[in-house]
Structures are given as C-alpha cells and as structure tokens.
Amino acid sequence: MNLLRFSKPLNYLSFPESAINQFLGDLEKENCFDIPLANISETKENFKIELSVAGFSKDQIGIQYQDNLLLVKGTSDDKLYENERYLSREFGLKSFIRRFSIPKTVDSEQINALFTDGILTITIPKKEEVKEKEPKDIIIN
C-alpha cells in the first residue's frame, strides 16, 4: 500500500502560498466575520429587522436612513483590550456597519428602533397606500 503525504499542498497549486496568506490576512482585517446576525420579517403593516448586538450599549449604536438605504453602525473602543494579556480570547466587541436596502414603499418618517437584552429591533412601517387591505364586498345594483 502506497501512502502519499504532502507537507505543503498549496505548493502544487498554480498560485503561490503567500498570495493565499495575504488574502486571508486581508479578510481578517476587514471584520467580515464580525457583523451582527439579522432576522428580517414582513407583515401587512411593516418590515422588521432584528439584530443581535450583545455586548453593545444603546449609546454605541447608530441608525441612519437615506435614499432607501438603512445603515446600522456599532462602535466599540478596541483600545480597551490593548493593556490586557489574554491567555485565551474567544470573543470581543468590534465595530461594524450593516447596510439594508429598503423598498420605496415605506414610511421613512415613522421608522423606530427598540433595544432590549442585546437585540436591536427596527420597525419600518409601510405607506398606507401599499398596505394590504381586507377584501371589500361590492354590491351589485
């Protein structure tokens, strides 16, 4: 039985290992794995976005709406952890930005947000003319 072992399997690919390491390093710097998870739902009356932002306070979160784009920003002071010497660090707060495209059929003046137990809930009401209405019986004359 023959057994093949590769000590550096990336050496056999057409691009160098250093390019992959640089790419992975760039991903790590981008905080792409640190964005909060979101639940998005729709009812007859509104849209609702729930973001899991555990560890953030209400003052660290900002919400902006402009041109059918909803921005949710979370800022944390990364310098708080610089003086600590961790033996193991599996979580931490990192600043984030989430962008959501919002349909033109919403009433942007009535958007509101609620922050409870690490969950940010943003309610985006629909305009009155686009809300689904109950069927109306038409009387035949």
N, CA, C and O atoms as CSV, one atom per row, in Angstrom:
chain,resi,resn,atom,element,x,y,z
A,1,MET,N,N,0.845,-1.171,0.000
A,1,MET,CA,C,0.000,0.000,0.000
A,1,MET,C,C,0.895,1.239,0.000
A,1,MET,O,O,1.792,1.366,0.834
A,2,ASN,N,N,0.648,2.136,-0.926
A,2,ASN,CA,C,1.409,3.385,-1.003
A,2,ASN,C,C,0.613,4.506,-0.364
A,2,ASN,O,O,-0.598,4.612,-0.558
A,3,LEU,N,N,1.290,5.331,0.389
A,3,LEU,CA,C,0.652,6.461,1.040
A,3,LEU,C,C,1.406,7.722,0.645
A,3,LEU,O,O,2.612,7.834,0.867
A,4,LEU,N,N,0.691,8.658,0.066
A,4,LEU,CA,C,1.293,9.924,-0.318
A,4,LEU,C,C,0.994,10.962,0.748
A,4,LEU,O,O,-0.138,11.059,1.222
A,5,ARG,N,N,1.991,11.731,1.126
A,5,ARG,CA,C,1.804,12.811,2.088
A,5,ARG,C,C,2.351,14.090,1.480
A,5,ARG,O,O,3.420,14.105,0.869
A,6,PHE,N,N,1.609,15.139,1.658
A,6,PHE,CA,C,2.037,16.449,1.180
A,6,PHE,C,C,2.275,17.335,2.388
A,6,PHE,O,O,1.372,17.572,3.189
A,7,SER,N,N,3.486,17.814,2.507
A,7,SER,CA,C,3.775,18.695,3.633
A,7,SER,C,C,3.210,20.094,3.385
A,7,SER,O,O,2.766,20.751,4.328
A,8,LYS,N,N,3.218,20.554,2.153
A,8,LYS,CA,C,2.653,21.852,1.794
A,8,LYS,C,C,1.837,21.679,0.521
A,8,LYS,O,O,2.353,21.888,-0.577
A,9,PRO,N,N,0.569,21.301,0.654
A,9,PRO,CA,C,-0.226,21.018,-0.544
A,9,PRO,C,C,-0.432,22.242,-1.426
A,9,PRO,O,O,-0.674,22.094,-2.624
A,10,LEU,N,N,-0.343,23.461,-0.861
A,10,LEU,CA,C,-0.551,24.653,-1.674
A,10,LEU,C,C,0.586,24.880,-2.661
A,10,LEU,O,O,0.424,25.645,-3.612
A,11,ASN,N,N,1.733,24.234,-2.458
A,11,ASN,CA,C,2.842,24.371,-3.401
A,11,ASN,C,C,2.495,23.798,-4.766
A,11,ASN,O,O,3.120,24.151,-5.767
A,12,TYR,N,N,1.509,22.924,-4.811
A,12,TYR,CA,C,1.163,22.259,-6.059
A,12,TYR,C,C,0.100,23.018,-6.859
A,12,TYR,O,O,-0.246,22.627,-7.974
A,13,LEU,N,N,-0.409,24.100,-6.280
A,13,LEU,CA,C,-1.378,24.910,-6.997
A,13,LEU,C,C,-0.660,25.935,-7.864
A,13,LEU,O,O,0.542,26.155,-7.711
A,14,SER,N,N,-1.392,26.552,-8.764
A,14,SER,CA,C,-0.766,27.467,-9.718
A,14,SER,C,C,-0.474,28.843,-9.122
A,14,SER,O,O,0.217,29.639,-9.758
A,15,PHE,N,N,-0.969,29.149,-7.938
A,15,PHE,CA,C,-0.656,30.443,-7.335
A,15,PHE,C,C,0.094,30.220,-6.027
A,15,PHE,O,O,-0.099,29.201,-5.364
A,16,PRO,N,N,0.927,31.149,-5.666
A,16,PRO,CA,C,1.798,30.940,-4.505
A,16,PRO,C,C,1.051,30.985,-3.177
A,16,PRO,O,O,0.006,31.623,-3.047
A,17,GLU,N,N,1.610,30.301,-2.213
A,17,GLU,CA,C,1.031,30.246,-0.877
A,17,GLU,C,C,0.968,31.632,-0.235
A,17,GLU,O,O,0.048,31.925,0.529
A,18,SER,N,N,1.941,32.479,-0.544
A,18,SER,CA,C,1.966,33.821,0.036
A,18,SER,C,C,0.741,34.640,-0.393
A,18,SER,O,O,0.248,35.469,0.372
A,19,ALA,N,N,0.255,34.408,-1.608
A,19,ALA,CA,C,-0.934,35.128,-2.077
A,19,ALA,C,C,-2.161,34.726,-1.264
A,19,ALA,O,O,-2.994,35.569,-0.934
A,20,ILE,N,N,-2.270,33.449,-0.945
A,20,ILE,CA,C,-3.391,32.980,-0.133
A,20,ILE,C,C,-3.290,33.549,1.275
A,20,ILE,O,O,-4.290,34.002,1.831
A,21,ASN,N,N,-2.098,33.531,1.856
A,21,ASN,CA,C,-1.919,34.076,3.201
A,21,ASN,C,C,-2.240,35.561,3.247
A,21,ASN,O,O,-2.820,36.043,4.220
A,22,GLN,N,N,-1.866,36.288,2.202
A,22,GLN,CA,C,-2.167,37.715,2.153
A,22,GLN,C,C,-3.676,37.926,2.054
A,22,GLN,O,O,-4.229,38.805,2.715
A,23,PHE,N,N,-4.336,37.122,1.230
A,23,PHE,CA,C,-5.787,37.226,1.073
A,23,PHE,C,C,-6.496,36.943,2.397
A,23,PHE,O,O,-7.399,37.684,2.786
A,24,LEU,N,N,-6.099,35.888,3.084
A,24,LEU,CA,C,-6.717,35.550,4.365
A,24,LEU,C,C,-6.431,36.622,5.408
A,24,LEU,O,O,-7.289,36.927,6.236
A,25,GLY,N,N,-5.245,37.190,5.373
A,25,GLY,CA,C,-4.911,38.283,6.281
A,25,GLY,C,C,-5.769,39.504,6.029
A,25,GLY,O,O,-6.196,40.175,6.969
A,26,ASP,N,N,-6.027,39.797,4.750
A,26,ASP,CA,C,-6.887,40.930,4.404
A,26,ASP,C,C,-8.307,40.695,4.887
A,26,ASP,O,O,-8.955,41.623,5.371
A,27,LEU,N,N,-8.801,39.474,4.764
A,27,LEU,CA,C,-10.142,39.161,5.257
A,27,LEU,C,C,-10.232,39.371,6.755
A,27,LEU,O,O,-11.231,39.887,7.256
A,28,GLU,N,N,-9.199,38.975,7.467
A,28,GLU,CA,C,-9.195,39.110,8.914
A,28,GLU,C,C,-9.275,40.577,9.330
A,28,GLU,O,O,-9.924,40.903,10.323
A,29,LYS,N,N,-8.624,41.458,8.583
A,29,LYS,CA,C,-8.620,42.881,8.899
A,29,LYS,C,C,-9.959,43.538,8.586
A,29,LYS,O,O,-10.285,44.570,9.173
A,30,GLU,N,N,-10.734,42.968,7.681
A,30,GLU,CA,C,-11.962,43.587,7.213
A,30,GLU,C,C,-13.140,43.415,8.165
A,30,GLU,O,O,-14.197,43.994,7.917
A,31,ASN,N,N,-13.009,42.658,9.225
A,31,ASN,CA,C,-14.105,42.403,10.159
A,31,ASN,C,C,-15.303,41.742,9.484
A,31,ASN,O,O,-16.432,41.883,9.954
A,32,CYS,N,N,-15.072,41.033,8.402
A,32,CYS,CA,C,-16.199,40.452,7.684
A,32,CYS,C,C,-16.889,39.358,8.492
A,32,CYS,O,O,-18.023,38.988,8.188
A,33,PHE,N,N,-16.226,38.843,9.506
A,33,PHE,CA,C,-16.840,37.805,10.319
A,33,PHE,C,C,-17.475,38.383,11.576
A,33,PHE,O,O,-18.019,37.631,12.384
A,34,ASP,N,N,-17.421,39.704,11.763
A,34,ASP,CA,C,-17.876,40.327,12.987
A,34,ASP,C,C,-19.169,41.105,12.838
A,34,ASP,O,O,-19.552,41.828,13.758
A,35,ILE,N,N,-19.848,40.984,11.719
A,35,ILE,CA,C,-21.101,41.707,11.558
A,35,ILE,C,C,-22.189,40.974,12.339
A,35,ILE,O,O,-22.192,39.744,12.392
A,36,PRO,N,N,-23.107,41.716,12.942
A,36,PRO,CA,C,-24.158,41.059,13.718
A,36,PRO,C,C,-25.142,40.318,12.815
A,36,PRO,O,O,-25.420,40.737,11.691
A,37,LEU,N,N,-25.648,39.232,13.325
A,37,LEU,CA,C,-26.640,38.455,12.589
A,37,LEU,C,C,-27.974,39.180,12.614
A,37,LEU,O,O,-28.288,39.884,13.574
A,38,ALA,N,N,-28.758,39.007,11.558
A,38,ALA,CA,C,-30.024,39.736,11.436
A,38,ALA,C,C,-31.155,38.792,11.059
A,38,ALA,O,O,-30.976,37.846,10.293
A,39,ASN,N,N,-32.326,39.078,11.621
A,39,ASN,CA,C,-33.583,38.450,11.214
A,39,ASN,C,C,-34.423,39.544,10.576
A,39,ASN,O,O,-34.565,40.631,11.136
A,40,ILE,N,N,-34.982,39.256,9.401
A,40,ILE,CA,C,-35.813,40.236,8.699
A,40,ILE,C,C,-37.165,39.597,8.434
A,40,ILE,O,O,-37.252,38.502,7.880
A,41,SER,N,N,-38.222,40.299,8.838
A,41,SER,CA,C,-39.566,39.762,8.630
A,41,SER,C,C,-40.467,40.854,8.050
A,41,SER,O,O,-40.150,42.042,8.097
A,42,GLU,N,N,-41.602,40.409,7.501
A,42,GLU,CA,C,-42.566,41.330,6.902
A,42,GLU,C,C,-43.963,40.917,7.314
A,42,GLU,O,O,-44.305,39.734,7.308
A,43,THR,N,N,-44.769,41.910,7.673
A,43,THR,CA,C,-46.183,41.702,7.935
A,43,THR,C,C,-46.970,42.609,6.991
A,43,THR,O,O,-46.384,43.290,6.150
A,44,LYS,N,N,-48.287,42.620,7.128
A,44,LYS,CA,C,-49.099,43.514,6.309
A,44,LYS,C,C,-48.807,44.978,6.625
A,44,LYS,O,O,-48.945,45.841,5.759
A,45,GLU,N,N,-48.408,45.254,7.853
A,45,GLU,CA,C,-48.219,46.624,8.314
A,45,GLU,C,C,-46.800,47.160,8.163
A,45,GLU,O,O,-46.612,48.351,7.912
A,46,ASN,N,N,-45.781,46.278,8.317
A,46,ASN,CA,C,-44.414,46.790,8.357
A,46,ASN,C,C,-43.371,45.716,8.057
A,46,ASN,O,O,-43.675,44.532,7.908
A,47,PHE,N,N,-42.134,46.185,7.977
A,47,PHE,CA,C,-40.965,45.310,7.931
A,47,PHE,C,C,-40.315,45.394,9.304
A,47,PHE,O,O,-40.416,46.415,9.984
A,48,LYS,N,N,-39.654,44.329,9.704
A,48,LYS,CA,C,-38.966,44.342,10.992
A,48,LYS,C,C,-37.587,43.716,10.821
A,48,LYS,O,O,-37.450,42.635,10.248
A,49,ILE,N,N,-36.567,44.409,11.324
A,49,ILE,CA,C,-35.194,43.914,11.311
A,49,ILE,C,C,-34.757,43.753,12.753
A,49,ILE,O,O,-34.833,44.695,13.541
A,50,GLU,N,N,-34.298,42.561,13.098
A,50,GLU,CA,C,-33.758,42.297,14.429
A,50,GLU,C,C,-32.276,41.983,14.282
A,50,GLU,O,O,-31.896,41.115,13.495
A,51,LEU,N,N,-31.443,42.685,15.036
A,51,LEU,CA,C,-30.000,42.472,15.002
A,51,LEU,C,C,-29.522,42.014,16.369
A,51,LEU,O,O,-29.918,42.567,17.396
A,52,SER,N,N,-28.671,41.003,16.372
A,52,SER,CA,C,-28.080,40.518,17.603
A,52,SER,C,C,-26.814,41.321,17.880
A,52,SER,O,O,-25.782,41.107,17.243
A,53,VAL,N,N,-26.898,42.244,18.832
A,53,VAL,CA,C,-25.771,43.123,19.149
A,53,VAL,C,C,-25.412,43.016,20.632
A,53,VAL,O,O,-25.235,44.023,21.318
A,54,ALA,N,N,-25.310,41.792,21.101
A,54,ALA,CA,C,-24.984,41.560,22.507
A,54,ALA,C,C,-23.636,42.178,22.843
A,54,ALA,O,O,-22.681,42.074,22.073
A,55,GLY,N,N,-23.573,42.818,23.994
A,55,GLY,CA,C,-22.343,43.437,24.455
A,55,GLY,C,C,-22.267,44.919,24.154
A,55,GLY,O,O,-21.499,45.640,24.791
A,56,PHE,N,N,-23.058,45.391,23.186
A,56,PHE,CA,C,-23.084,46.813,22.870
A,56,PHE,C,C,-24.122,47.505,23.748
A,56,PHE,O,O,-25.125,46.904,24.135
A,57,SER,N,N,-23.870,48.767,24.055
A,57,SER,CA,C,-24.877,49.561,24.746
A,57,SER,C,C,-25.657,50.368,23.710
A,57,SER,O,O,-25.258,50.468,22.550
A,58,LYS,N,N,-26.762,50.934,24.146
A,58,LYS,CA,C,-27.603,51.730,23.250
A,58,LYS,C,C,-26.831,52.919,22.688
A,58,LYS,O,O,-27.061,53.322,21.548
A,59,ASP,N,N,-25.928,53.477,23.469
A,59,ASP,CA,C,-25.152,54.642,23.029
A,59,ASP,C,C,-24.102,54.300,21.979
A,59,ASP,O,O,-23.625,55.195,21.282
A,60,GLN,N,N,-23.735,53.044,21.849
A,60,GLN,CA,C,-22.721,52.626,20.885
A,60,GLN,C,C,-23.307,52.296,19.516
A,60,GLN,O,O,-22.563,51.967,18.593
A,61,ILE,N,N,-24.622,52.380,19.373
A,61,ILE,CA,C,-25.287,52.000,18.125
A,61,ILE,C,C,-25.926,53.230,17.490
A,61,ILE,O,O,-26.583,54.020,18.169
A,62,GLY,N,N,-25.728,53.384,16.186
A,62,GLY,CA,C,-26.343,54.471,15.441
A,62,GLY,C,C,-27.096,53.919,14.242
A,62,GLY,O,O,-26.667,52.948,13.620
A,63,ILE,N,N,-28.223,54.545,13.924
A,63,ILE,CA,C,-29.052,54.117,12.793
A,63,ILE,C,C,-29.309,55.331,11.915
A,63,ILE,O,O,-29.701,56.389,12.408
A,64,GLN,N,N,-29.086,55.177,10.607
A,64,GLN,CA,C,-29.347,56.247,9.652
A,64,GLN,C,C,-30.150,55.682,8.482
A,64,GLN,O,O,-29.961,54.537,8.073
A,65,TYR,N,N,-31.054,56.514,7.953
A,65,TYR,CA,C,-31.828,56.144,6.769
A,65,TYR,C,C,-31.706,57.257,5.749
A,65,TYR,O,O,-31.984,58.416,6.055
A,66,GLN,N,N,-31.291,56.915,4.537
A,66,GLN,CA,C,-31.206,57.891,3.458
A,66,GLN,C,C,-31.257,57.159,2.119
A,66,GLN,O,O,-30.570,56.158,1.917
A,67,ASP,N,N,-32.068,57.666,1.227
A,67,ASP,CA,C,-32.168,57.143,-0.139
A,67,ASP,C,C,-32.381,55.630,-0.168
A,67,ASP,O,O,-31.668,54.909,-0.867
A,68,ASN,N,N,-33.351,55.163,0.584
A,68,ASN,CA,C,-33.732,53.744,0.632
A,68,ASN,C,C,-32.608,52.835,1.109
A,68,ASN,O,O,-32.569,51.656,0.755
A,69,LEU,N,N,-31.708,53.368,1.899
A,69,LEU,CA,C,-30.629,52.579,2.479
A,69,LEU,C,C,-30.616,52.814,3.980
A,69,LEU,O,O,-30.508,53.951,4.439
A,70,LEU,N,N,-30.726,51.739,4.736
A,70,LEU,CA,C,-30.689,51.804,6.190
A,70,LEU,C,C,-29.311,51.351,6.649
A,70,LEU,O,O,-28.895,50.233,6.345
A,71,LEU,N,N,-28.599,52.206,7.379
A,71,LEU,CA,C,-27.279,51.888,7.911
A,71,LEU,C,C,-27.381,51.704,9.412
A,71,LEU,O,O,-27.945,52.543,10.114
A,72,VAL,N,N,-26.837,50.612,9.896
A,72,VAL,CA,C,-26.747,50.373,11.332
A,72,VAL,C,C,-25.270,50.271,11.654
A,72,VAL,O,O,-24.566,49.412,11.123
A,73,LYS,N,N,-24.798,51.165,12.537
A,73,LYS,CA,C,-23.379,51.205,12.887
A,73,LYS,C,C,-23.226,50.915,14.372
A,73,LYS,O,O,-23.978,51.425,15.202
A,74,GLY,N,N,-22.258,50.106,14.683
A,74,GLY,CA,C,-21.893,49.846,16.071
A,74,GLY,C,C,-20.441,50.215,16.262
A,74,GLY,O,O,-19.583,49.789,15.489
A,75,THR,N,N,-20.156,51.001,17.279
A,75,THR,CA,C,-18.773,51.404,17.530
A,75,THR,C,C,-18.337,50.898,18.897
A,75,THR,O,O,-19.068,50.998,19.883
A,76,SER,N,N,-17.144,50.360,18.928
A,76,SER,CA,C,-16.586,49.906,20.203
A,76,SER,C,C,-15.171,50.438,20.317
A,76,SER,O,O,-14.502,50.701,19.317
A,77,ASP,N,N,-14.740,50.587,21.525
A,77,ASP,CA,C,-13.390,51.077,21.772
A,77,ASP,C,C,-12.461,49.879,21.826
A,77,ASP,O,O,-12.347,49.212,22.855
A,78,ASP,N,N,-11.791,49.609,20.700
A,78,ASP,CA,C,-10.888,48.462,20.616
A,78,ASP,C,C,-9.667,48.629,21.512
A,78,ASP,O,O,-8.992,47.647,21.824
A,79,LYS,N,N,-9.377,49.849,21.925
A,79,LYS,CA,C,-8.205,50.105,22.758
A,79,LYS,C,C,-8.378,49.589,24.189
A,79,LYS,O,O,-7.400,49.475,24.928
A,80,LEU,N,N,-9.605,49.281,24.577
A,80,LEU,CA,C,-9.839,48.762,25.929
A,80,LEU,C,C,-9.107,47.449,26.166
A,80,LEU,O,O,-8.755,47.125,27.300
A,81,TYR,N,N,-8.880,46.701,25.108
A,81,TYR,CA,C,-8.289,45.375,25.244
A,81,TYR,C,C,-6.774,45.363,25.048
A,81,TYR,O,O,-6.140,44.318,25.194
A,82,GLU,N,N,-6.189,46.516,24.718
A,82,GLU,CA,C,-4.762,46.548,24.410
A,82,GLU,C,C,-3.881,46.257,25.625
A,82,GLU,O,O,-2.823,45.645,25.477
A,83,ASN,N,N,-4.289,46.678,26.813
A,83,ASN,CA,C,-3.463,46.517,28.009
A,83,ASN,C,C,-3.631,45.158,28.667
A,83,ASN,O,O,-2.902,44.827,29.602
A,84,GLU,N,N,-4.564,44.385,28.200
A,84,GLU,CA,C,-4.821,43.067,28.771
A,84,GLU,C,C,-3.933,42.025,28.109
A,84,GLU,O,O,-3.650,42.107,26.914
A,85,ARG,N,N,-3.504,41.061,28.879
A,85,ARG,CA,C,-2.768,39.926,28.331
A,85,ARG,C,C,-3.676,38.706,28.474
A,85,ARG,O,O,-3.856,38.172,29.569
A,86,TYR,N,N,-4.231,38.285,27.368
A,86,TYR,CA,C,-5.182,37.176,27.383
A,86,TYR,C,C,-4.453,35.849,27.209
A,86,TYR,O,O,-3.531,35.731,26.401
A,87,LEU,N,N,-4.876,34.870,27.970
A,87,LEU,CA,C,-4.411,33.506,27.757
A,87,LEU,C,C,-5.269,32.839,26.695
A,87,LEU,O,O,-4.802,31.979,25.947
A,88,SER,N,N,-6.530,33.247,26.641
A,88,SER,CA,C,-7.454,32.778,25.617
A,88,SER,C,C,-8.479,33.876,25.413
A,88,SER,O,O,-9.015,34.419,26.379
A,89,ARG,N,N,-8.750,34.200,24.177
A,89,ARG,CA,C,-9.752,35.222,23.876
A,89,ARG,C,C,-10.593,34.730,22.722
A,89,ARG,O,O,-10.125,34.656,21.586
A,90,GLU,N,N,-11.837,34.394,23.015
A,90,GLU,CA,C,-12.713,33.820,22.005
A,90,GLU,C,C,-13.768,34.802,21.509
A,90,GLU,O,O,-14.426,34.534,20.505
A,91,PHE,N,N,-13.942,35.921,22.182
A,91,PHE,CA,C,-14.897,36.918,21.708
A,91,PHE,C,C,-14.418,38.299,22.106
A,91,PHE,O,O,-13.557,38.456,22.972
A,92,GLY,N,N,-14.981,39.268,21.470
A,92,GLY,CA,C,-14.697,40.665,21.755
A,92,GLY,C,C,-15.620,41.527,20.924
A,92,GLY,O,O,-16.195,41.062,19.939
A,93,LEU,N,N,-15.763,42.766,21.310
A,93,LEU,CA,C,-16.608,43.676,20.553
A,93,LEU,C,C,-15.779,44.372,19.493
A,93,LEU,O,O,-14.707,44.903,19.785
A,94,LYS,N,N,-16.263,44.372,18.283
A,94,LYS,CA,C,-15.612,45.076,17.189
A,94,LYS,C,C,-16.654,45.944,16.510
A,94,LYS,O,O,-17.827,45.583,16.416
A,95,SER,N,N,-16.205,47.085,16.043
A,95,SER,CA,C,-17.106,47.983,15.330
A,95,SER,C,C,-17.638,47.308,14.069
A,95,SER,O,O,-16.964,46.469,13.472
A,96,PHE,N,N,-18.849,47.680,13.671
A,96,PHE,CA,C,-19.463,47.068,12.494
A,96,PHE,C,C,-20.332,48.083,11.779
A,96,PHE,O,O,-20.714,49.108,12.343
A,97,ILE,N,N,-20.638,47.777,10.528
A,97,ILE,CA,C,-21.633,48.514,9.743
A,97,ILE,C,C,-22.448,47.481,8.974
A,97,ILE,O,O,-21.888,46.639,8.272
A,98,ARG,N,N,-23.774,47.548,9.109
A,98,ARG,CA,C,-24.674,46.716,8.303
A,98,ARG,C,C,-25.510,47.637,7.441
A,98,ARG,O,O,-25.984,48.674,7.906
A,99,ARG,N,N,-25.690,47.263,6.193
A,99,ARG,CA,C,-26.489,48.042,5.247
A,99,ARG,C,C,-27.683,47.194,4.801
A,99,ARG,O,O,-27.551,46.007,4.502
A,100,PHE,N,N,-28.843,47.836,4.765
A,100,PHE,CA,C,-30.051,47.155,4.318
A,100,PHE,C,C,-30.732,48.017,3.266
A,100,PHE,O,O,-30.971,49.204,3.492
A,101,SER,N,N,-31.046,47.429,2.118
A,101,SER,CA,C,-31.818,48.129,1.088
A,101,SER,C,C,-33.283,48.055,1.480
A,101,SER,O,O,-33.815,46.979,1.750
A,102,ILE,N,N,-33.918,49.202,1.509
A,102,ILE,CA,C,-35.302,49.310,1.943
A,102,ILE,C,C,-36.148,49.702,0.731
A,102,ILE,O,O,-35.752,50.587,-0.027
A,103,PRO,N,N,-37.310,49.061,0.533
A,103,PRO,CA,C,-38.154,49.426,-0.609
A,103,PRO,C,C,-38.691,50.853,-0.482
A,103,PRO,O,O,-38.766,51.406,0.616
A,104,LYS,N,N,-39.055,51.427,-1.602
A,104,LYS,CA,C,-39.572,52.798,-1.624
A,104,LYS,C,C,-40.973,52.883,-1.032
A,104,LYS,O,O,-41.500,53.981,-0.857
A,105,THR,N,N,-41.568,51.773,-0.729
A,105,THR,CA,C,-42.948,51.743,-0.244
A,105,THR,C,C,-43.056,51.894,1.265
A,105,THR,O,O,-44.100,51.579,1.835
A,106,VAL,N,N,-42.001,52.369,1.932
A,106,VAL,CA,C,-42.047,52.518,3.384
A,106,VAL,C,C,-42.250,53.975,3.771
A,106,VAL,O,O,-41.956,54.888,3.000
A,107,ASP,N,N,-42.753,54.169,4.969
A,107,ASP,CA,C,-42.938,55.495,5.539
A,107,ASP,C,C,-41.702,55.803,6.383
A,107,ASP,O,O,-41.648,55.462,7.565
A,108,SER,N,N,-40.725,56.440,5.775
A,108,SER,CA,C,-39.430,56.646,6.433
A,108,SER,C,C,-39.522,57.552,7.659
A,108,SER,O,O,-38.650,57.504,8.526
A,109,GLU,N,N,-40.556,58.368,7.742
A,109,GLU,CA,C,-40.720,59.268,8.900
A,109,GLU,C,C,-41.142,58.505,10.157
A,109,GLU,O,O,-41.010,59.025,11.265
A,110,GLN,N,N,-41.637,57.305,10.002
A,110,GLN,CA,C,-42.164,56.552,11.139
A,110,GLN,C,C,-41.267,55.378,11.570
A,110,GLN,O,O,-41.693,54.546,12.370
A,111,ILE,N,N,-40.037,55.302,11.052
A,111,ILE,CA,C,-39.121,54.221,11.442
A,111,ILE,C,C,-38.767,54.394,12.911
A,111,ILE,O,O,-38.445,55.497,13.354
A,112,ASN,N,N,-38.828,53.299,13.665
A,112,ASN,CA,C,-38.427,53.379,15.068
A,112,ASN,C,C,-37.594,52.175,15.448
A,112,ASN,O,O,-37.594,51.154,14.760
A,113,ALA,N,N,-36.885,52.311,16.554
A,113,ALA,CA,C,-35.985,51.246,16.998
A,113,ALA,C,C,-36.143,51.031,18.499
A,113,ALA,O,O,-36.437,51.957,19.255
A,114,LEU,N,N,-35.939,49.791,18.900
A,114,LEU,CA,C,-36.031,49.400,20.302
A,114,LEU,C,C,-34.845,48.499,20.604
A,114,LEU,O,O,-34.537,47.588,19.834
A,115,PHE,N,N,-34.179,48.754,21.728
A,115,PHE,CA,C,-33.004,47.970,22.120
A,115,PHE,C,C,-33.307,47.294,23.443
A,115,PHE,O,O,-33.443,47.958,24.471
A,116,THR,N,N,-33.413,45.957,23.420
A,116,THR,CA,C,-33.731,45.194,24.622
A,116,THR,C,C,-32.918,43.916,24.663
A,116,THR,O,O,-32.916,43.138,23.710
A,117,ASP,N,N,-32.224,43.703,25.781
A,117,ASP,CA,C,-31.486,42.462,26.041
A,117,ASP,C,C,-30.543,42.064,24.898
A,117,ASP,O,O,-30.464,40.889,24.540
A,118,GLY,N,N,-29.839,43.026,24.335
A,118,GLY,CA,C,-28.868,42.733,23.279
A,118,GLY,C,C,-29.459,42.543,21.901
A,118,GLY,O,O,-28.737,42.191,20.968
A,119,ILE,N,N,-30.756,42.767,21.747
A,119,ILE,CA,C,-31.419,42.660,20.449
A,119,ILE,C,C,-31.916,44.044,20.048
A,119,ILE,O,O,-32.690,44.670,20.771
A,120,LEU,N,N,-31.461,44.513,18.886
A,120,LEU,CA,C,-31.925,45.780,18.331
A,120,LEU,C,C,-33.040,45.464,17.337
A,120,LEU,O,O,-32.822,44.751,16.358
A,121,THR,N,N,-34.233,45.994,17.592
A,121,THR,CA,C,-35.382,45.760,16.719
A,121,THR,C,C,-35.744,47.065,16.032
A,121,THR,O,O,-36.078,48.051,16.688
A,122,ILE,N,N,-35.677,47.064,14.701
A,122,ILE,CA,C,-36.015,48.244,13.905
A,122,ILE,C,C,-37.308,47.938,13.163
A,122,ILE,O,O,-37.381,46.978,12.396
A,123,THR,N,N,-38.330,48.762,13.394
A,123,THR,CA,C,-39.620,48.592,12.740
A,123,THR,C,C,-39.766,49.663,11.673
A,123,THR,O,O,-39.623,50.856,11.939
A,124,ILE,N,N,-40.056,49.207,10.453
A,124,ILE,CA,C,-40.153,50.098,9.300
A,124,ILE,C,C,-41.565,49.964,8.733
A,124,ILE,O,O,-41.848,49.010,8.008
A,125,PRO,N,N,-42.455,50.905,9.052
A,125,PRO,CA,C,-43.841,50.791,8.586
A,125,PRO,C,C,-43.981,51.030,7.082
A,125,PRO,O,O,-43.225,51.790,6.477
A,126,LYS,N,N,-44.967,50.361,6.509
A,126,LYS,CA,C,-45.281,50.560,5.090
A,126,LYS,C,C,-46.179,51.787,4.944
A,126,LYS,O,O,-46.891,52.163,5.875
A,127,LYS,N,N,-46.134,52.402,3.763
A,127,LYS,CA,C,-47.027,53.515,3.484
A,127,LYS,C,C,-48.459,52.989,3.447
A,127,LYS,O,O,-48.705,51.830,3.113
A,128,GLU,N,N,-49.380,53.853,3.791
A,128,GLU,CA,C,-50.788,53.461,3.887
A,128,GLU,C,C,-51.319,52.897,2.575
A,128,GLU,O,O,-52.086,51.934,2.581
A,129,GLU,N,N,-50.918,53.485,1.450
A,129,GLU,CA,C,-51.477,53.053,0.164
A,129,GLU,C,C,-50.972,51.691,-0.302
A,129,GLU,O,O,-51.556,51.109,-1.216
A,130,VAL,N,N,-49.906,51.168,0.295
A,130,VAL,CA,C,-49.406,49.863,-0.138
A,130,VAL,C,C,-49.727,48.738,0.841
A,130,VAL,O,O,-49.432,47.573,0.576
A,131,LYS,N,N,-50.333,49.093,1.972
A,131,LYS,CA,C,-50.713,48.059,2.924
A,131,LYS,C,C,-51.832,47.207,2.338
A,131,LYS,O,O,-52.730,47.705,1.659
A,132,GLU,N,N,-51.755,45.923,2.616
A,132,GLU,CA,C,-52.813,45.026,2.148
A,132,GLU,C,C,-54.083,45.316,2.930
A,132,GLU,O,O,-54.064,45.444,4.155
A,133,LYS,N,N,-55.155,45.414,2.220
A,133,LYS,CA,C,-56.441,45.684,2.860
A,133,LYS,C,C,-57.321,44.451,2.755
A,133,LYS,O,O,-57.169,43.624,1.856
A,134,GLU,N,N,-58.228,44.355,3.682
A,134,GLU,CA,C,-59.180,43.246,3.672
A,134,GLU,C,C,-60.081,43.372,2.447
A,134,GLU,O,O,-60.363,44.483,1.999
A,135,PRO,N,N,-60.537,42.238,1.898
A,135,PRO,CA,C,-61.435,42.319,0.733
A,135,PRO,C,C,-62.726,43.068,1.070
A,135,PRO,O,O,-63.275,42.943,2.165
A,136,LYS,N,N,-63.177,43.831,0.115
A,136,LYS,CA,C,-64.403,44.613,0.312
A,136,LYS,C,C,-65.486,44.057,-0.597
A,136,LYS,O,O,-65.264,43.862,-1.792
A,137,ASP,N,N,-66.632,43.809,-0.040
A,137,ASP,CA,C,-67.760,43.311,-0.822
A,137,ASP,C,C,-68.344,44.447,-1.652
A,137,ASP,O,O,-68.558,45.551,-1.151
A,138,ILE,N,N,-68.594,44.167,-2.911
A,138,ILE,CA,C,-69.165,45.142,-3.818
A,138,ILE,C,C,-70.635,44.764,-4.044
A,138,ILE,O,O,-70.941,43.632,-4.417
A,139,ILE,N,N,-71.514,45.699,-3.820
A,139,ILE,CA,C,-72.938,45.436,-4.014
A,139,ILE,C,C,-73.292,45.709,-5.472
A,139,ILE,O,O,-72.924,46.743,-6.029
A,140,ILE,N,N,-74.003,44.776,-6.075
A,140,ILE,CA,C,-74.417,44.907,-7.475
A,140,ILE,C,C,-75.746,45.644,-7.520
A,140,ILE,O,O,-76.694,45.249,-6.841
A,141,ASN,N,N,-75.829,46.693,-8.298
A,141,ASN,CA,C,-77.069,47.465,-8.436
A,141,ASN,C,C,-77.941,46.921,-9.528
A,141,ASN,O,O,-79.023,47.453,-9.778
